[in-house]
């Protein structure tokens, strides 16, 4: 069952899917429709999952499940991944490439921009000063809604990248 994201409890389990490029407005609207439809039918062992989604920064699709009601099973998680692959294929987006790190670049006069860097590029960007200890970095490994506000975007030094400083 799809419910509004703001109605999900802080304990809701999260999956964060990072796209390899920003979604266009049209893509975002269509992905919202597809995701809402998927969540309406999403179930674990026949029991509907209280679930929701959010698209942030035109690049992150976040899916949440209230596991206090019904827990996501291995099969239901597999179905979620298949859904993510299918919408990625439909829109030529890759939501499953875990070899890119996302950074938030904030300019004074424009909207925040997401910068993706391959794991191989990160060390060089640190050496060149493009990434420093305080560079806002997306921690897509968080797993609860409560963590979105304080633990999703953190300084690079608070992530595995600290080894480069």
C-alpha positions as CSV (number, residue, x, y, z in Angstrom):
1,X,0.0,0.0,0.0
2,X,1.4,3.4,-1.0
3,X,1.2,6.1,1.6
4,X,2.6,9.6,1.7
5,X,6.3,9.8,2.6
6,X,5.8,12.2,5.4
7,X,3.4,9.7,7.0
8,X,6.0,7.0,7.2
9,X,7.5,6.5,10.7
10,X,11.1,7.4,11.4
11,X,11.8,3.7,11.8
12,X,10.8,3.0,8.2
13,X,13.4,1.0,6.3
14,X,15.0,2.8,3.4
15,X,16.6,2.0,0.1
16,X,18.3,4.8,-1.7
17,X,18.8,4.4,-5.5
18,X,21.2,7.0,-7.0
19,X,20.8,7.7,-10.7
20,X,23.8,8.1,-13.0
21,X,22.3,11.4,-14.2
22,X,19.5,13.8,-13.2
23,X,16.0,13.0,-14.3
24,X,14.2,15.4,-16.6
25,X,11.0,16.9,-15.2
26,X,9.0,14.6,-17.5
27,X,11.0,11.5,-16.5
28,X,10.5,12.4,-12.8
29,X,6.8,12.7,-13.2
30,X,6.5,9.4,-15.0
31,X,8.8,7.7,-12.5
32,X,6.6,9.0,-9.7
33,X,3.6,7.4,-11.4
34,X,5.3,4.1,-12.0
35,X,6.6,4.0,-8.5
36,X,3.3,4.8,-6.9
37,X,1.7,2.0,-8.9
38,X,4.4,-0.5,-8.0
39,X,4.1,0.3,-4.3
40,X,0.3,-0.1,-4.4
41,X,0.8,-3.7,-5.5
42,X,4.1,-4.5,-3.6
43,X,3.7,-7.3,-1.1
44,X,5.6,-9.7,1.0
45,X,4.2,-13.3,1.1
46,X,0.8,-11.9,0.0
47,X,0.7,-9.1,2.6
48,X,0.7,-5.6,1.2
49,X,3.6,-3.5,2.4
50,X,3.0,0.0,3.8
51,X,5.5,1.8,1.6
52,X,6.3,5.1,0.1
53,X,8.9,6.9,-2.0
54,X,10.5,10.2,-2.6
55,X,12.6,11.6,-5.4
56,X,15.2,14.1,-4.2
57,X,17.6,16.3,-6.1
58,X,16.2,14.8,-9.4
59,X,18.8,12.0,-8.9
60,X,17.8,9.9,-5.9
61,X,14.8,7.5,-5.7
62,X,14.2,6.6,-2.1
63,X,11.8,3.8,-1.2
64,X,10.6,3.3,2.4
65,X,8.7,0.4,4.1
66,X,7.1,0.5,7.5
67,X,8.4,-2.9,8.7
68,X,6.5,-2.6,12.0
69,X,3.4,-3.5,10.0
70,X,4.9,-6.0,7.5
71,X,8.5,-6.7,6.9
72,X,10.0,-6.8,3.4
73,X,11.0,-10.3,2.5
74,X,13.8,-11.5,0.2
75,X,11.3,-12.0,-2.6
76,X,9.7,-8.6,-2.2
77,X,13.1,-6.9,-2.1
78,X,14.0,-8.8,-5.3
79,X,10.8,-7.5,-6.9
80,X,11.8,-4.0,-5.8
81,X,15.2,-4.3,-7.5
82,X,13.6,-5.7,-10.6
83,X,11.3,-2.7,-10.7
84,X,14.3,-0.3,-10.3
85,X,16.1,-2.1,-13.1
86,X,12.9,-1.9,-15.3
87,X,12.4,1.9,-14.8
88,X,16.1,2.4,-15.3
89,X,15.9,0.6,-18.6
90,X,12.8,2.5,-19.7
91,X,14.4,5.9,-19.0
92,X,18.0,5.0,-19.8
93,X,19.0,5.6,-16.2
94,X,21.3,3.5,-14.1
95,X,20.1,3.3,-10.5
96,X,22.3,0.4,-9.5
97,X,25.8,1.6,-10.2
98,X,27.5,1.6,-6.8
99,X,30.9,2.7,-8.2
100,X,30.0,6.4,-8.1
101,X,30.1,8.7,-5.1
102,X,27.7,11.7,-5.0
103,X,28.7,15.0,-3.7
104,X,26.6,18.1,-3.2
105,X,27.9,21.3,-4.8
106,X,26.1,24.4,-3.5
107,X,26.5,27.7,-5.3
108,X,25.3,31.0,-3.9
109,X,23.2,31.8,-6.9
110,X,21.9,28.5,-8.3
111,X,20.3,25.3,-7.2
112,X,22.4,22.7,-5.6
113,X,24.1,20.4,-8.0
114,X,25.0,16.7,-7.7
115,X,28.5,15.8,-8.7
116,X,29.2,12.1,-9.3
117,X,32.7,10.8,-9.2
118,X,34.0,7.3,-9.8
119,X,35.8,5.6,-7.0
120,X,39.0,5.9,-9.1
121,X,38.5,9.7,-9.5
122,X,37.9,10.5,-5.8
123,X,41.6,10.3,-4.7
124,X,42.7,12.6,-7.5
125,X,39.9,15.1,-6.7
126,X,41.0,15.1,-3.0
127,X,44.6,15.8,-4.0
128,X,43.5,18.6,-6.3
129,X,41.4,20.2,-3.6
130,X,38.1,19.6,-5.4
131,X,36.9,17.5,-2.5
132,X,37.8,18.4,1.0
133,X,36.9,17.2,4.5
134,X,33.8,19.3,4.6
135,X,32.5,18.5,1.1
136,X,28.8,17.4,1.5
137,X,28.7,13.7,0.6
138,X,25.7,11.5,0.2
139,X,25.7,8.5,2.5
140,X,23.4,6.1,0.6
141,X,23.9,3.4,3.1
142,X,21.6,4.8,5.7
143,X,18.7,2.5,6.3
144,X,16.0,4.4,8.3
145,X,13.9,7.4,7.5
146,X,15.1,9.1,10.7
147,X,18.6,9.2,9.2
148,X,17.6,11.2,6.1
149,X,17.8,14.6,7.9
150,X,21.1,14.2,9.7
151,X,23.0,11.3,8.3
152,X,22.3,11.2,4.6
153,X,24.3,14.3,3.5
154,X,27.4,14.4,5.7
155,X,30.9,15.9,5.4
156,X,33.3,13.7,3.4
157,X,35.4,13.2,6.5
158,X,32.4,11.4,8.2
159,X,32.4,8.7,5.4
160,X,34.7,6.1,4.2
161,X,36.5,8.9,2.3
162,X,38.2,10.0,5.6
163,X,41.1,7.8,4.7
164,X,42.1,10.3,1.9
165,X,42.5,13.2,4.3
